Amino acid sequence: MGEYLTVIEVLSIHGAMIDEFGGTDGIRDLGALESAVFRPQTGYYEGPVEEAAALMQSLLQNHPFLDGNKRTAFAAADLHLRLNGLRYSGTPFEAIEFMDALFEDNTVDTVVISKFLRAHYSKL
């Protein structure tokens, strides 16, 4: 069994993103946040990459926060992967470009997200 984030941890990530990059702090939908955080824990996913993709997709599509949903989604997925022994090997620009492309191409799905994560994360 892997390591999973808590709602409190994701709230902390969101707060850090708002503090660092600006935006409106606050929760828009607590139920959507709880759903996103618990989704990776269902046992449905093959491993940490797929779990992180599910977490990211849920945070992106459900918009639980007033602002900073994309930043929080990437940071939460990154922390999930780090807790499970994987590290990001890409550049910050690649991450930003990927997140922007998800919305431009309307491809916010776990298959696309998993593919990116597999290509840019490796074991410690």
VMD Tcl script that draws the C-alpha trace (Angstrom):
set ca {
  {0.00 0.00 0.00}
  {1.32 3.41 -0.96}
  {1.35 6.74 0.78}
  {-1.59 9.09 0.25}
  {-2.20 12.77 0.82}
  {-4.79 14.03 3.28}
  {-7.27 16.84 2.76}
  {-5.26 18.93 5.24}
  {-2.07 18.37 3.23}
  {-3.74 19.41 -0.03}
  {-5.14 22.50 1.71}
  {-1.61 23.30 2.85}
  {-0.29 22.85 -0.71}
  {-3.00 25.18 -1.98}
  {-2.13 27.78 0.64}
  {1.53 27.61 -0.33}
  {0.66 28.04 -4.03}
  {-1.48 31.10 -3.28}
  {1.19 32.58 -0.99}
  {3.93 32.04 -3.57}
  {2.15 32.92 -6.81}
  {-0.91 34.93 -5.78}
  {-4.62 34.45 -6.26}
  {-7.72 34.18 -4.14}
  {-7.44 31.80 -1.20}
  {-10.43 29.68 -0.26}
  {-12.41 26.53 -0.85}
  {-15.20 26.61 -3.41}
  {-16.42 23.05 -2.83}
  {-15.19 20.97 0.13}
  {-16.95 17.85 -1.17}
  {-15.10 18.11 -4.48}
  {-11.81 18.46 -2.60}
  {-12.52 15.44 -0.41}
  {-13.56 13.40 -3.43}
  {-10.36 14.30 -5.30}
  {-8.13 13.48 -2.33}
  {-9.76 10.11 -1.64}
  {-10.05 9.00 -5.28}
  {-6.47 7.62 -5.47}
  {-7.15 5.50 -2.37}
  {-9.92 3.41 -3.95}
  {-7.61 0.54 -4.90}
  {-8.68 0.85 -8.54}
  {-5.38 2.21 -9.85}
  {-2.30 0.18 -10.87}
  {0.21 2.24 -8.94}
  {1.33 5.68 -7.80}
  {1.51 7.18 -11.30}
  {-2.11 6.32 -12.04}
  {-3.12 7.44 -8.55}
  {-1.39 10.79 -9.06}
  {-3.09 11.15 -12.45}
  {-6.49 10.52 -10.85}
  {-5.76 13.07 -8.13}
  {-4.62 15.65 -10.67}
  {-7.61 15.07 -12.95}
  {-10.09 15.39 -10.09}
  {-8.52 18.60 -8.79}
  {-8.44 20.06 -12.31}
  {-11.97 19.14 -13.31}
  {-13.78 19.66 -10.02}
  {-12.23 23.06 -9.22}
  {-12.50 22.70 -5.44}
  {-10.65 26.00 -4.84}
  {-11.56 29.57 -5.71}
  {-8.20 29.98 -7.48}
  {-4.98 28.04 -8.04}
  {-6.54 24.71 -8.99}
  {-3.97 23.92 -11.72}
  {-1.01 24.82 -9.53}
  {-2.39 22.84 -6.62}
  {-3.21 19.85 -8.83}
  {0.34 19.60 -10.18}
  {1.94 20.17 -6.77}
  {-0.33 17.61 -5.08}
  {0.37 14.99 -7.75}
  {4.09 15.74 -7.45}
  {4.03 15.28 -3.67}
  {2.06 12.04 -4.01}
  {4.72 10.70 -6.36}
  {7.57 11.88 -4.12}
  {5.98 10.17 -1.12}
  {5.93 7.00 -3.19}
  {9.58 7.12 -4.25}
  {9.44 8.98 -7.57}
  {11.08 12.28 -8.53}
  {10.34 14.78 -11.29}
  {13.08 14.84 -13.92}
  {11.62 17.45 -16.26}
  {11.97 21.20 -16.30}
  {9.53 23.70 -14.77}
  {8.76 24.87 -18.33}
  {7.73 21.33 -19.36}
  {5.33 21.13 -16.42}
  {3.76 24.51 -17.23}
  {3.52 23.67 -20.92}
  {1.86 20.34 -20.12}
  {-0.71 21.88 -17.78}
  {-1.57 24.58 -20.32}
  {-1.88 22.00 -23.11}
  {-4.35 19.93 -21.08}
  {-6.83 22.79 -21.18}
  {-6.05 24.02 -24.68}
  {-6.56 20.51 -26.09}
  {-9.44 19.72 -23.71}
  {-7.64 16.49 -22.73}
  {-7.90 16.45 -18.95}
  {-7.99 12.67 -18.64}
  {-5.99 10.17 -16.65}
  {-4.47 8.46 -19.71}
  {-2.88 11.69 -20.98}
  {-1.81 12.72 -17.48}
  {-0.35 9.27 -16.72}
  {1.64 9.32 -19.94}
  {3.23 12.66 -19.01}
  {3.94 11.54 -15.45}
  {5.55 8.27 -16.60}
  {7.78 10.18 -19.02}
  {8.88 12.77 -16.44}
  {9.16 10.84 -13.16}
  {11.67 8.18 -12.19}
  {12.49 6.15 -9.09}
  {14.85 7.66 -6.56}
}
mol new
graphics top color blue
foreach p $ca { graphics top sphere $p radius 0.5 }
foreach p [lrange $ca 0 end-1] q [lrange $ca 1 end] { graphics top cylinder $p $q radius 0.2 }
display resetview
